Amino acid sequence: MIVAGPTVLFETAVRGYLAKKWSPLFFWFVAAGLAYWSLAIGLLVLDIALKFRE
């Protein structure tokens, strides 16, 4: 869930937004949070890769 979580939650957010169940403000708030989550995962992967390189 840690790696696949942002994709699954973003799909849920898009479906909710398109079905008019979610407000635009809430959709963009969730999208920004998921972008941050994805950035953190990417930085963690890069950190681990650099540790193995040494």
Contacts in CASP RR format, 6 or more apart in sequence:
PFRMAT RR
TARGET T0000
AUTHOR 0000-0000-0000
METHOD contacts of the structure
MODEL  1
MIVAGPTVLFETAVRGYLAKKWSPLFFWFVAAGLAYWSLAIGLLVLDIAL
KFRE
1 8 0 8 1.000
2 41 0 8 1.000
3 41 0 8 1.000
5 37 0 8 1.000
6 34 0 8 1.000
6 37 0 8 1.000
6 38 0 8 1.000
6 41 0 8 1.000
9 30 0 8 1.000
9 34 0 8 1.000
10 30 0 8 1.000
10 31 0 8 1.000
10 34 0 8 1.000
13 22 0 8 1.000
13 27 0 8 1.000
13 30 0 8 1.000
13 31 0 8 1.000
13 34 0 8 1.000
14 27 0 8 1.000
16 22 0 8 1.000
16 27 0 8 1.000
17 24 0 8 1.000
17 27 0 8 1.000
22 30 0 8 1.000
END
